[in-house]
Amino acid sequence: MNSAFAQTKRVSWSSRLKNSVVGVLAGVMLIAGMVWLLFWNEGRTIREARSLAEGADLVVSVDSASVDPSNEGRLIHVTGPVTTSAPLFDPIFGVRAEGIRLVRNVEMYQWKEEPISETVPKPGGGEETTTTYSYSKAWSDAPQDSSRFQVAAGHENPPMQIRGQRFQLSEAKLGAFDMDERILGRIGGEQPVALTREQLTAIGVAFGGRLASLAENGAYIGLNPTAPEIGDYRISYTVAPLGSMSVVAAQAGGALEPYPTTIGNEILLVERGAVPAAQMFAAAQAENAAWKWGLRATGLFFLFAGFIFVTAPLSVPADGVPLLGSLLRLSTGLAALVLTTMTGAVTVAVAWFSYRPLLAIGVVALGLAITAAMVGIGRLGRPKMVAASKR
C-alpha cells in the first residue's frame, strides 16, 4: 500500500532575497573548490600517466613458482594461482566459503519516504513550495528511520537487527609470493554462494527461531517470500573466488608491494586470470583517462552551480514584475554557463602550463600559427576580390 502527504511552504520576496545573498557565499566557496578540483585533476592525470609509462618500460615478467632475489625492489609482473590457508567465515550465521572475500548482503522490507518538491512563483516576488511525501514498502540494505518521517504513524519500521558485512582475507599467496590486503582488496569477480540446509537453519536460529526458507540463492526470513511483510529479511552471500591472478607490483623480499615511481606515485595493478603486463598497463591508462573526464565533468557541473548561486540575487528583485524575473533568470543562467566555460578552460590551461609547460607552449604556438596562416590567406584573397569588384 502506498500513501502520500503534501506540505506547502511559502517564502516571501524579502526572505528569498536574503537567502540568495547568503547563497552567494556558498557559491563563491563552491567555485573556489571546483577550480581547485579541476587544477588538481589535471596534475593527477599527468602524474598517473607518467608513472604508468615509466612502469611499462621497467616491468619484467617473472615465474610465480619461486622468488628470485635478483629482482629485489624491481617492478615485476606475476601470474599464478592464489592460495590461502584458511576459509572465510561469517561468525554470526556460520557460513563458510573458500575465496578471497565473503560478503554478507542483508535487506529488510520496510517503509521508505520519498519527498518530491515543486516550487512556483507567487505575485509580489514570493515563492510557494509544495513537497509531497510518498510512502511505499520496499527492500533496502540500509535502515530507514521512520521516526524522522513527516508522517510516522502507520509507517513504523522495526530496528534492523542484522546488517551486511564484508569478510576479507588479510593475507594470501600468489604462487610463492605473499599478498596483503592492499592487493586482495582490489580483486573482484564476486559470485553468488548457494546456501545449504544446515546454513539456512543456522540463520533462522540466529534470528530467534524465525522461519527461514530458501529464495533466490539466499535465505528469506518471514512467512511468505511472495508476500513480504514489514520486518522480513533477505540474506544472501557472494564470494570472490580463488583462481589465477596477475599482479604488477614491487618485489619486497617474498612479498608484493606497491612500486614507488620517480615522481612519487605508486603502481599496483591487479587483474583476474593470466593477463599480459602490456595489457594491464593499457587498461590502467584507459582507467586514468576515464577518471580525468569524469572529474572534469563533475568539476564543471558544480562550477556551474556555484555561478548560479552567485548570480541568483540579480534575478530575485525582478520577480515582483511578471515575466521580468523569468527573463533575468534565463539571462543569469546563460551568464553562469559562459562563466563556467571560461573559468574551466582557463583553469585547465593554467594547469597544463604548470604541469606540462613545453607541451602547453607548443599547443599555443600551433594555435597562433594556424590563426596567422588563416589571417594571411584572408589578406591574400582580399586584393583579388577588390580587383574583381572594380571590373
C-alpha positions in Angstrom: 0.0 0.0 0.0 1.3 3.4 -1.0 0.4 6.7 0.7 1.3 10.4 0.4 1.3 13.6 2.3 1.7 17.1 1.0 3.2 20.1 2.8 3.2 23.6 1.5 5.7 26.3 2.5 5.6 29.9 1.4 8.6 32.2 1.3 8.3 36.0 1.0 10.2 38.1 -1.5 12.3 39.6 1.2 13.2 36.2 2.6 14.1 34.9 -0.9 16.4 38.0 -1.4 18.1 37.4 2.0 18.6 33.7 1.2 20.0 34.4 -2.2 22.6 36.8 -0.7 23.6 34.2 1.8 23.9 31.7 -1.1 26.5 34.0 -2.7 29.0 32.9 -0.1 28.2 29.3 -0.7 28.6 29.9 -4.4 32.0 31.6 -4.0 33.2 28.6 -1.9 31.9 26.1 -4.4 33.6 28.0 -7.3 36.9 28.0 -5.4 36.6 24.3 -4.6 35.8 23.3 -8.1 38.7 25.4 -9.6 41.0 23.6 -7.2 39.5 20.2 -8.2 39.9 20.9 -11.9 43.5 22.1 -11.4 44.4 19.1 -9.2 42.7 16.6 -11.6 44.9 17.7 -14.5 48.0 17.2 -12.3 46.8 13.9 -11.0 46.1 12.7 -14.6 49.5 13.7 -15.9 51.4 12.2 -12.9 49.5 9.0 -13.2 50.1 8.7 -17.0 53.8 9.4 -16.5 54.0 6.8 -13.7 52.3 4.2 -15.8 54.5 4.9 -18.8 57.6 4.6 -16.5 56.3 1.3 -15.2 55.6 -0.1 -18.6 59.2 0.5 -19.6 60.6 -1.1 -16.4 58.3 -4.1 -15.7 59.7 -7.6 -16.0 57.6 -10.8 -16.0 58.7 -13.5 -13.6 57.8 -17.0 -12.6 55.4 -17.2 -9.7 56.7 -20.6 -8.5 59.8 -19.1 -6.8 61.2 -15.8 -5.6 64.3 -14.6 -7.4 66.4 -12.4 -5.0 68.0 -10.6 -8.1 64.6 -8.9 -8.7 64.5 -7.3 -5.2 63.0 -3.9 -5.5 62.1 -4.2 -9.1 58.7 -3.8 -10.7 57.6 -7.3 -11.6 54.6 -8.9 -13.4 53.5 -12.2 -11.8 50.8 -14.6 -12.9 49.8 -17.6 -10.9 47.3 -19.3 -8.6 46.1 -17.7 -5.4 46.1 -19.9 -2.3 45.1 -19.4 1.3 45.5 -21.4 4.5 42.0 -20.7 6.0 38.5 -20.4 4.7 36.3 -17.3 5.0 33.8 -17.4 7.9 30.7 -15.4 9.0 30.7 -15.8 12.8 27.0 -14.8 13.1 25.5 -17.3 10.7 28.3 -19.8 10.5 28.6 -19.6 6.7 32.0 -20.7 5.3 33.4 -20.3 1.8 36.7 -20.7 0.0 37.8 -17.4 -1.5 39.4 -14.0 -1.1 36.4 -12.1 0.2 33.0 -13.2 1.6 30.2 -10.6 1.5 27.0 -10.9 3.5 24.2 -9.0 1.8 21.2 -8.1 4.1 18.0 -6.4 3.1 14.9 -5.6 5.2 11.4 -5.0 3.9 10.5 -1.6 5.2 8.7 1.7 4.7 10.5 4.3 2.6 9.8 8.0 2.4 10.4 9.9 -0.9 9.9 13.7 -0.9 9.3 15.5 -4.2 9.2 19.3 -4.2 7.7 21.7 -6.7 8.3 25.5 -6.5 6.1 28.1 -8.2 6.4 31.9 -8.2 3.7 33.9 -6.5 2.6 37.5 -7.1 4.8 40.0 -5.3 8.1 38.0 -5.8 7.4 35.3 -3.3 7.5 31.5 -3.8 5.4 28.6 -2.8 7.0 25.2 -2.4 4.8 22.1 -2.2 6.6 19.0 -1.0 4.8 15.7 -1.4 6.0 12.9 0.8 5.1 9.5 -0.6 5.4 6.3 1.4 6.0 2.8 -0.1 7.2 -0.6 1.0 10.5 -1.7 -0.4 13.6 -3.8 0.2 16.5 -1.8 1.5 20.0 -2.7 2.8 20.1 0.4 5.0 17.7 1.1 7.9 15.0 3.7 7.2 14.5 5.7 10.4 10.7 6.0 10.4 10.8 8.3 13.5 12.1 11.0 11.1 9.3 10.6 8.6 6.9 13.5 8.1 4.1 11.1 8.8 5.4 8.4 11.1 2.0 7.0 12.2 1.2 3.9 10.1 4.7 3.8 8.6 6.7 2.4 11.5 9.8 0.3 10.8 11.3 -2.1 13.3 15.0 -1.8 14.1 17.3 -3.6 11.6 18.8 -6.4 13.6 21.5 -7.6 11.2 23.4 -5.6 8.6 25.6 -6.5 5.7 29.3 -7.2 6.3 32.5 -8.0 4.3 34.9 -10.7 5.5 38.3 -10.1 3.8 41.4 -12.2 3.9 44.3 -10.4 5.5 46.9 -12.4 3.5 47.2 -14.9 0.8 49.8 -16.3 -1.7 50.3 -15.8 -5.4 52.4 -18.8 -6.1 55.5 -18.2 -3.9 54.7 -14.5 -3.3 52.9 -13.1 -0.3 50.0 -10.7 -0.8 48.3 -8.4 1.8 45.0 -6.6 1.9 46.2 -3.8 -0.3 46.3 -6.3 -3.2 43.5 -8.6 -2.1 41.1 -5.7 -1.7 41.4 -4.9 -5.5 40.4 -8.4 -6.6 36.7 -8.5 -7.7 34.7 -11.1 -9.6 32.4 -11.9 -6.8 30.0 -14.8 -7.4 26.8 -15.9 -5.5 27.1 -18.5 -2.7 24.5 -21.3 -2.7 23.4 -21.8 0.9 22.9 -25.3 2.3 20.0 -26.5 4.5 22.3 -26.5 7.5 23.3 -22.9 6.9 19.7 -22.0 6.4 18.8 -23.5 9.8 21.6 -21.6 11.5 20.4 -18.3 10.0 16.9 -18.9 11.3 18.2 -19.7 14.8 20.3 -16.5 14.8 17.1 -14.6 14.1 15.5 -16.0 17.3 14.0 -19.1 15.7 12.1 -17.2 12.9 11.0 -19.2 9.8 13.8 -19.3 7.2 13.4 -20.5 3.7 15.5 -20.7 0.5 14.8 -18.0 -2.0 16.9 -16.8 -5.0 20.2 -18.3 -3.8 19.7 -16.8 -0.3 17.7 -17.0 2.9 14.2 -15.5 3.4 13.3 -14.6 6.9 9.5 -14.3 7.0 6.3 -16.2 6.5 5.8 -15.9 2.7 8.5 -14.8 0.2 5.9 -13.9 -2.4 4.0 -11.6 0.0 6.6 -9.9 2.2 5.7 -8.0 5.3 7.4 -5.1 7.1 10.4 -6.6 9.1 11.1 -9.5 6.8 14.7 -10.1 5.7 16.5 -11.3 2.6 20.1 -12.6 3.2 22.5 -13.7 0.5 26.2 -14.2 0.1 28.8 -13.6 -2.6 32.4 -14.7 -2.6 35.4 -13.5 -4.6 36.8 -17.0 -5.5 40.4 -18.1 -5.7 42.0 -18.8 -9.0 44.6 -17.4 -11.3 45.6 -13.8 -10.8 48.0 -11.3 -12.5 49.7 -8.7 -10.4 52.2 -5.9 -11.3 54.0 -4.7 -8.1 57.3 -4.3 -6.5 59.2 -7.4 -5.2 60.0 -6.8 -1.5 61.5 -9.9 0.0 59.0 -12.6 -0.7 56.1 -10.1 -0.8 54.4 -8.0 -3.4 54.0 -4.3 -2.6 53.1 -1.0 -4.4 56.0 0.2 -6.5 57.2 3.8 -5.9 57.8 5.7 -9.1 60.3 8.5 -9.6 57.6 11.2 -9.4 56.2 9.9 -6.1 53.2 7.8 -7.3 52.7 4.1 -6.7 52.0 1.3 -9.2 49.9 -1.6 -8.2 47.9 -3.4 -10.9 45.7 -6.4 -10.2 43.6 -8.5 -12.7 41.9 -11.9 -12.7 43.4 -14.5 -15.0 46.6 -14.6 -17.0 46.8 -11.0 -18.3 50.0 -9.8 -20.1 51.7 -6.8 -18.5 51.3 -4.6 -21.6 47.5 -5.2 -21.5 47.3 -4.4 -17.8 49.2 -1.1 -18.3 46.9 -0.2 -21.3 43.8 -0.8 -19.1 45.3 1.3 -16.3 45.9 4.2 -18.8 42.3 3.9 -20.1 41.0 4.0 -16.5 43.1 7.1 -15.8 41.6 8.8 -18.8 38.1 7.9 -17.7 38.8 9.3 -14.2 40.1 12.5 -15.9 36.9 13.1 -17.9 34.7 12.0 -15.0 36.3 14.5 -12.6 36.3 17.2 -15.3 32.5 16.8 -15.8 31.9 16.8 -12.0 34.0 19.9 -11.6 32.3 21.8 -14.4 28.8 20.8 -13.1 29.4 22.1 -9.6 31.3 25.1 -11.0 28.1 26.0 -12.9 26.0 25.5 -9.7 28.4 27.9 -7.9 27.9 30.6 -10.6 24.1 30.1 -10.4 24.3 30.8 -6.6 26.5 33.9 -7.2 24.2 35.4 -9.8 20.9 34.4 -8.1 20.5 37.8 -6.3 20.3 39.6 -9.7 17.0 37.9 -10.7 15.2 37.8 -7.3 14.4 41.6 -7.1 12.8 41.4 -10.5 10.4 38.5 -9.6 7.9 41.1 -8.4 7.3 42.0 -12.0 5.6 39.3 -14.2 8.0 37.7 -16.8 10.9 40.0 -15.9 12.1 37.6 -13.2 12.0 34.7 -15.6 13.9 36.6 -18.3 16.5 37.7 -15.8 16.9 34.1 -14.6 17.4 32.9 -18.1 20.0 35.6 -18.7 21.9 34.8 -15.4 21.7 31.1 -16.3 23.4 31.8 -19.7 25.9 34.1 -18.0 26.7 31.3 -15.5 27.2 28.9 -18.4 29.6 31.3 -20.1 31.5 31.9 -16.9 31.7 28.2 -16.2 33.1 27.5 -19.7 35.7 30.3 -19.5 36.7 29.5 -15.9 37.0 25.8 -16.6 39.0 26.3 -19.8 41.4 28.8 -18.1 41.9 26.5 -15.1 42.8 23.5 -17.3 45.1 25.7 -19.4 46.9 27.1 -16.4 47.2 23.5 -15.0 48.8 22.4 -18.3 51.2 25.3 -18.2 52.1 24.4 -14.7 52.4 20.6 -15.1 53.5 20.4 -18.8 54.8 23.8 -19.8 56.6 22.7 -23.0 53.6 20.9 -24.4 51.3 23.7 -23.5 53.6 26.3 -25.2 53.7 24.1 -28.2 49.9 23.9 -28.4 49.6 27.7 -28.0 52.3 28.2 -30.7 50.5 25.9 -33.1 47.2 27.7 -32.5 48.8 31.1 -33.1 50.5 29.7 -36.3 47.1 28.5 -37.6 45.5 31.8 -36.8 48.3 33.7 -38.5 48.0 31.5 -41.6 44.3 32.0 -41.8 44.7 35.8 -41.5 47.4 35.7 -44.2 45.2 33.7 -46.6 42.4 36.2 -46.0 44.7 39.1 -46.8 45.9 37.5 -50.0 42.4 36.9 -51.2 41.2 40.4 -50.4 43.1 42.2 -53.3 41.7 39.8 -55.8 38.1 40.4 -54.6 38.7 44.2 -54.8 40.1 43.9 -58.3 37.2 41.8 -59.4 34.7 44.3 -58.0 36.4 47.2 -59.9 35.9 45.4 -63.2 
